[in-house]
């Protein structure tokens, strides 16, 4: 049985170009993933194939070469930048005599190291177990032996079957715990919805600068590091835009190409913050030559989690590396579609706040709400949300409030007993 890789182990990186040569950028990103996992890359092996080999993924000659390179460099683990089947991993391990980890397993290992919240740890463990469930036989031939002895006689049960049964039981337990946590998160989200505040979510390719931007916008003590998947657990903070209006901003996990499906499935509750937002801030590394490709990868994951149709504002970050000035770009109708900033250098932050305000105005209307004297709880919620612009007393003892609310919230308030909505109001410049 091969042991799990530990921090500081020496690794050989393997990357094949399927139908095309290996791009240096792909190998560089994989090296960053390896460093993020705490291993030390000591050598890399590249090659080209038209299609994967069913036995080793790579050809037998290339697999032998990988084994020789691993032996020459005293590598402890072989990292393959492709998803491998359980049999391919097992065959490579038998051939090389070293543990083999594919791209999905490597990303899962990074997530296991970075998860901090209880919910995040459960989600990562569930994803790991799903990934492991089809790989129980790797290097564990002893698991195929049947148990025997007092109390275990009869048809018997192989150790492998026992482990699969225990694994399934643990996965059911994790699923039930996560379901309870998701219900609690939904309850918290519903409570926030009772205080109607527009919500924005920061999404983007990993290491694009989301956490740095989140910190600059909300002044939250968010962890920032120049590494892939620096933060995993969602962070939600209020922020105030020019004009005094409050919004809710959430920082989500970074995306990456070929993100393991186990993680996408497990992190549904975390990614719910993106699905429930009024506006997505798509943070892009403007200095990266492959940012167009990364944009497509992020949009593909957003589509997979059901957030592909949400309004987006593209935020091109790190312009300090390009020596270009901050700016807002608009479409033919004057709608702000792109903002060029540098979160680390605080360049263009006012323009970004302006663009966010303009985009949220499309969802917010300024109207007068007439509340009865007994509606003190509704008045308190509106003031707590920071959406009240003016307050007047009515002759009959009621309250007249000038508020900035999405149309759906306005209609919800107007449907309550004793509440009326006036349709004459100042121009909608809510932020």
Secondary structure, 3 states (H helix, E strand, C coil): CCCCCCCCCEEEEEEEEECCCCCHHHHHHHHHHHHHCCCEEEEEEEEEECCCECCCECCHHHHHHHHHHHHHCCCCEEEECCCCCHHHHHHHHHHHCCEEEEHHHHHHHHHHHHCCCHHHHHHHHHHHHHHHCCCCCCCCHHHHCECCCCCCCCCCCEHHHHHHHHHHHHHHHHHHHHHHHHHHHHHHHHHHHHCCCCEEEEEEECCCCHHHHHHHHHCCCCCCCCCCCCCCCCEEEEEECCCCCEEEEEECCCECCCCCHHHHHHCHHHHHHHHCCCEEEEEEECCCCCHHHHHHHHHHHHHHCCCCCCCEEEEEECHHHCCCCCEEEECCCCCEEEEECECCCCECHHHHHHHHHHHHHCCEEEEEEEECCCCHHHHHHHHHHCCEEEEEECCCCCEEEEEEEEHHHHHHHHCCCCCEEECCCCCCCCC
